[in-house]
Amino acid sequence: MDDVFTVYKASQYCKVSSQTIINWIDSGYFNAYKTPGGHRRISRKDLEAFMTKQGIPIPAEVVDDGRRRILVVDDDPIIVESIVQSLEEDEHEVAEERQHEERAVGTSAHDRRHQQAGEDG
């Protein structure tokens, strides 16, 4: 994980609002520096020292492995399998969860006419 937090990331890490983090910095509870754009950055070491002193639990690990996830959706299992194989060939880790559920959402007037024509003939 990063050794430097943005105000937002620090707030998520401490489970408080961004404004609380800013207030803590302004009150001198821990140090932060500003980027040329005026954005504050907080070192992990300083933030965790403050959290320990204040009894704020330090998360075991924040779940963000940096990997992107792709959801493949198609009613044709051959298309889905082709895409999955392509991803595997490019050495991407693939976790599959297949659902074979079919739902009739509705039919169009065109579909109903063709169904009726088939029934009459």
Wavefront OBJ file of the C-alpha trace (Angstrom):
o trace
v 0.000 0.000 0.000
v 1.077 3.613 -0.481
v 3.240 5.322 2.111
v 1.434 8.642 1.573
v -2.285 9.331 1.880
v -4.473 11.991 0.341
v -6.947 13.585 2.755
v -9.700 11.461 1.256
v -7.757 8.187 1.571
v -6.739 9.082 5.137
v -10.389 9.696 5.986
v -11.349 6.282 4.625
v -8.482 4.666 6.526
v -9.583 6.288 9.814
v -13.310 6.006 9.052
v -13.889 9.732 9.584
v -14.794 12.611 7.284
v -12.268 14.467 5.134
v -12.988 17.608 7.149
v -11.995 15.771 10.350
v -8.627 14.890 8.802
v -8.119 18.545 7.806
v -9.070 19.664 11.330
v -6.584 17.216 12.847
v -3.834 18.513 10.545
v -4.684 22.157 11.319
v -4.675 21.335 15.053
v -1.183 19.839 14.745
v -2.073 16.259 15.670
v 0.105 15.030 12.805
v 2.092 16.557 9.985
v 1.067 16.917 6.380
v 2.638 18.658 3.447
v 1.014 20.413 0.533
v 1.577 19.658 -3.116
v 2.217 22.583 -5.497
v -1.516 22.432 -6.252
v -2.344 22.935 -2.562
v -3.443 19.351 -1.842
v -2.422 17.862 1.492
v -0.503 14.631 1.800
v -0.063 12.627 4.998
v 2.593 10.000 5.639
v 1.355 6.579 6.653
v 3.842 6.513 9.526
v 2.542 9.788 11.016
v -1.101 8.871 10.543
v -0.710 5.412 12.082
v 1.258 6.835 15.038
v -1.611 9.268 15.660
v -4.194 6.506 15.283
v -2.358 4.294 17.780
v -2.041 7.140 20.290
v -5.746 7.958 19.977
v -6.892 4.314 20.055
v -8.215 4.412 16.510
v -8.074 0.895 15.042
v -5.634 0.471 12.167
v -7.166 -1.619 9.384
v -5.409 -4.940 8.816
v -5.313 -4.179 5.102
v -7.400 -2.050 2.849
v -8.806 -4.176 0.057
v -7.599 -2.594 -3.140
v -5.350 -4.894 -5.065
v -5.209 -2.466 -7.970
v -6.684 -4.987 -10.375
v -9.461 -4.045 -12.731
v -12.474 -6.251 -13.008
v -14.379 -7.024 -16.176
v -17.936 -8.267 -16.227
v -18.732 -10.220 -19.373
v -22.436 -10.435 -20.107
v -24.005 -12.035 -23.129
v -26.886 -14.390 -23.755
v -24.679 -16.488 -26.021
v -22.354 -18.722 -23.967
v -20.033 -19.123 -26.972
v -19.389 -15.364 -27.029
v -18.722 -15.348 -23.289
v -16.329 -18.286 -23.610
v -14.476 -16.590 -26.483
v -13.942 -13.466 -24.428
v -12.833 -15.460 -21.378
v -10.343 -17.431 -23.484
v -8.992 -14.224 -24.980
v -8.434 -12.785 -21.516
v -6.710 -15.968 -20.369
v -4.436 -15.940 -23.426
v -3.368 -12.422 -22.462
v -2.423 -13.885 -19.052
v -5.243 -12.255 -17.112
v -6.541 -14.049 -14.071
v -10.121 -15.083 -14.735
v -12.707 -15.902 -12.108
v -15.906 -17.134 -13.625
v -19.379 -17.123 -12.212
v -21.930 -18.255 -14.684
v -25.618 -17.765 -14.381
v -27.900 -19.627 -16.703
v -31.035 -17.728 -15.932
v -33.332 -16.688 -18.690
v -35.974 -14.057 -18.167
v -38.655 -12.875 -20.512
v -38.670 -9.140 -19.979
v -41.370 -8.505 -22.528
v -42.233 -9.004 -26.125
v -42.608 -6.466 -28.842
v -45.683 -6.112 -31.011
v -43.556 -7.510 -33.873
v -42.781 -10.660 -31.850
v -46.439 -11.125 -30.894
v -47.544 -10.858 -34.537
v -45.039 -13.518 -35.578
v -46.073 -15.790 -32.711
v -49.749 -15.429 -33.665
v -48.983 -16.060 -37.343
v -47.172 -19.255 -36.396
v -50.048 -20.428 -34.221
v -52.632 -19.793 -36.948
v -50.655 -21.504 -39.686
l 1 2 3 4 5 6 7 8 9 10 11 12 13 14 15 16 17 18 19 20 21 22 23 24 25 26 27 28 29 30 31 32 33 34 35 36 37 38 39 40 41 42 43 44 45 46 47 48 49 50 51 52 53 54 55 56 57 58 59 60 61 62 63 64 65 66 67 68 69 70 71 72 73 74 75 76 77 78 79 80 81 82 83 84 85 86 87 88 89 90 91 92 93 94 95 96 97 98 99 100 101 102 103 104 105 106 107 108 109 110 111 112 113 114 115 116 117 118 119 120 121
